């Protein structure tokens, strides 16, 4: 595998490095937002679900737009640069927020930046790596992204331990954001890209294969049960985990995903994407069931969060590699746009429903609902999507 990694194009490695730096900024703040919302802005789980759902769902519309534009213009770099720049400007401003609507606005700006860059970045990554190395390339990207997710929480924990105020931690995110933007400016478009075809945009997806359309339905169902990860951190805090250890716990999840993303995604190049996704969805259901049943902090909590890292490693890169497998060659950007749009739009009902059930019926019911969605999605992958897939 090391030989194959060294043979990957420069663009694949640079995209991974950009994601590493960006996530070191993003994930430095991510575990702190539930704490900031509850301790400073005095808002509860329902508000958290509303903020995350609206920000993610609205930004997802831009993922489809930017993906379709990439297919027409064959230019991905401008969207990537602008997307990272917008997110980098908005994060430090969280320190100035005094009410939850202000936090919603800045989270929205951060997710708009993500919406503008994600589909072009994924299309550029797929175009830079051949079909036989897609799993490896997307796995490497996810590994480096998760490396940033390890560095970020550790930075947050170090700043908090040194006496830096919670609000001031947000200001420090401007340093990795500036570095990320400088790296994005160094990206290069592939020398050869498919010829852009000027065809009308089809909202009915009739220009996409049947297997891809069915796969989007499965993604929507799974995402309905995959609410914001902030609820996992909120649950850990409620079980008694000290505030200073919350970033460290999330860093542990990202460390597991960082180590396993590349080898697990590379396995999908040999043994098929479906097997990895089935295993990942099943692991997700088990993790959520356990979180609903736990009653206090103990070794079991850390095992469950480590298992969640395994789920991330087995699915994040493989899901996107499967999109590239199923999409037409001249429609990669649009296909990634549909994939990101579907997953993002479902985050609104997912986070709102999860937050409402969590607050009204308790964590057990909320986590059970999410696990059930994952198991049903796994069943549809086997019985509905796989029969429509072309033979490899």
Secondary structure, DSSP 8 states (H G I E B T S, - for coil): -HHHHHTS-HHHHHHHHHHHHHHHHHHHHHHHHHHHHHHTS---HHHHHHHHHHHHHHHHHHHHHHHHHHHHH---HHHHHHHHHHHHHHHGGGGG--SHHHHHHHHHHHHHHHHHHHHHHHHHHHHHS-GGGHHHHHHHHHHHHHHHHHHHHHHHHHHHHTT--HHHHHHHTHHHHHHHHHHHTT----SS----------TT-TTS-HHHHHHHHHHHHHHHT---THHHHHHHHHTT--HHHHHHHHHHHHHHHHHHHHHHHHHHHHH-HHHHHHHHHHHHHHHHHHHHH--S-SHHHHHHHHHHHHHHHHHHHHHHHHHHHHS-GGGHHHHHHHHHHHHHHHHHHHHHHHHHHHHHH-HHHHHHHHHHHHHHHHHHIIIIIGGGS---
